[in-house]
Amino acid sequence: MTSDQQPNRTKKVRCCIVGGGPAGMMLGYLLGRAGIEVVVLEKHADFFRDFRGDTVHPSTLEVMDELGLIDGFLKLPHQRLQKMDGLFGGTPVRIADLSRLHTKYPFIAFMPQWDFLNFLREAGRRFASLEVMMSTEAVDLIRRGETIAGVRAKTPDGIIDIEADLTIACDGRHSTVRERAGLVVEEIGAPMDVLWFRAGRKADETESVFARVEPGKMMITFDRGDYWQCAYVIAKGQHEAVKARGLQALLDDVVRMAPILRSGIADVKSFDDVKLLTVAINRMARWTRPGLLCIGDAAHAMSPVGGVGVNLAVQDAVATANLLADKMQHGCPPESDLDAVRRRREFPVKMTQRMQVIVQNKIISGALQGSDRPLKVPLIVRLITALPWLQGIPARLLALGVRPEHVHSKAAPAA
Ligand SMILES: Cc1cc2nc3c(=O)[nH]c(=O)nc-3n(C[C@H](O)[C@H](O)[C@H](O)COP(=O)(O)OP(=O)(O)OC[C@H]3O[C@@H](n4cnc5c(N)ncnc54)[C@H](O)[C@@H]3O)c2cc1C
């Protein structure tokens, strides 16, 4: 990435959001709705990414409801998941039952993330003050003394300087903006990575089991209509070893664990069809600089455990708009006001990451180490399976998270 080239144009906005993922697109929508002049920069030409986390939890569905977007949103093709069942060393277990929740939308909606992001983009077109610039990559920060005053970005038409009172980094776990601002993350660590691939699904293939754990192996399968999305969990650093064993050995392991994939696995023809997703858990102690705020994965990368990262990113966006939209009407709030977002969101992030680390250390690490002895179902999982009323607790944590956010930022009067 280079910032040596000189800009051929300059644009001035109140707020520049870098990154059109769940955090950036939701925040763009909320600030546009509040009448704030905001631009969202997304480096890709579209939202079509092989993997971006496709789970929309009840907390996000409630936000969509509060924004009056839910009816249109739920018309998009999706699958609904209420009961999460697993096989732990062959023993059936129930991990969570969302039907026990007192929430308007007691299910997880599985929807390709590009559909979710495209939906927000289309819904946001009604706001004259919101612009989404695709194929536009922030490559450096503009500084005015100690203050971040916008970004320099690469576009298909050359370099542009986007001067902004406030820059918000929503550019994900490898955030360029964070790095350029000299903000650092504290790594918490994860013992695993994920191999991500698709296997064809026939219309009559159904199965309620979505998680399978065996000595040395773990796999999740999601029914995505015409295919099974598979996440095969490996110990961190073992990708090369898996490749060295060969594709057939991997596919044999997969089918042994999930016989339902027997015919569809033929879709995986080479290791090119198997993507490595590197798992990280980290967070920043400081989310701000004068003129700059980081949210979503840019401030705290989440483990895939629980599939909550997209929803936390959305919750960060809602909190940011709640706390700052009014104050941004007249310029950039002082850094102490920007830091209110960290003060509000740090507790839910820390609690969620703590729970993810417990699952990683107590369940996933143990399973991945493998042994010839039969796998023992952890006590907590046995209790949850045996006592159905307990299934509401993991369901609540998964569905609504810790301290769910609700939309309080105002909508500007229609023009
Ligand atoms: C293996 C794995 C599985 C996961 N599974 C799930 C799941 O099932 N459900 C779930 O909720 N979460 C899941 N997560 C977590 C989830 O993907 C993230 O927490 C979530 O996407 C964070 O959203 P975000 O908007 O902060 O960042 P991102 O989704 O990373 O979006 C950042 C955006 O910024 C853009 N960008 C980056 N740099 C620049 C730049 N310089 N200029 C302009 N644009 C830029 C990127 O193209 C991207 O669109 C998983 C994570 C992993 C690793």
The ligand as a Gaussian input file, in Angstrom:
#p B3LYP/6-31G(d) Opt

LIG

0 1
 C      -13.376000     -18.289000      10.803000
 C      -14.340000     -17.194000      11.192000
 C      -15.701000     -17.462000      11.187000
 C      -16.606000     -16.460000      11.576000
 N      -17.935000     -16.758000      11.564000
 C      -18.818000     -15.812000      11.916000
 C      -20.211000     -16.075000      11.876000
 O      -20.660000     -17.159000      11.476000
 N      -21.055000     -15.103000      12.292000
 C      -20.602000     -13.903000      12.746000
 O      -21.430000     -13.062000      13.171000
 N      -19.290000     -13.601000      12.739000
 C      -18.393000     -14.521000      12.347000
 N      -17.066000     -14.223000      12.352000
 C      -16.622000     -12.868000      12.724000
 C      -17.056000     -11.807000      11.696000
 O      -16.639000     -12.181000      10.385000
 C      -16.489000     -10.415000      12.058000
 O      -16.534000     -10.212000      13.454000
 C      -17.298000      -9.276000      11.376000
 O      -17.306000      -9.455000       9.973000
 C      -16.723000      -7.915000      11.727000
 O      -17.384000      -6.885000      10.982000
 P      -16.648000      -5.513000      10.645000
 O      -17.605000      -4.699000       9.861000
 O      -16.066000      -4.943000      11.873000
 O      -15.386000      -5.928000       9.743000
 P      -15.320000      -6.737000       8.365000
 O      -16.484000      -7.615000       8.191000
 O      -13.972000      -7.341000       8.322000
 O      -15.434000      -5.605000       7.264000
 C      -14.352000      -4.742000       6.985000
 C      -14.576000      -4.148000       5.597000
 O      -13.589000      -3.148000       5.374000
 C      -13.079000      -3.274000       4.057000
 N      -11.736000      -2.704000       4.080000
 C      -10.641000      -3.211000       4.684000
 N       -9.604000      -2.351000       4.556000
 C      -10.067000      -1.296000       3.864000
 C       -9.471000      -0.086000       3.420000
 N       -8.181000       0.201000       3.669000
 N      -10.231000       0.801000       2.727000
 C      -11.536000       0.518000       2.463000
 N      -12.144000      -0.611000       2.844000
 C      -11.419000      -1.501000       3.555000
 C      -13.125000      -4.779000       3.796000
 O      -13.136000      -5.063000       2.410000
 C      -14.419000      -5.173000       4.477000
 O      -15.526000      -5.074000       3.620000
 C      -16.138000     -15.185000      11.965000
 C      -14.762000     -14.925000      11.951000
 C      -13.879000     -15.922000      11.573000
 C      -12.402000     -15.635000      11.561000

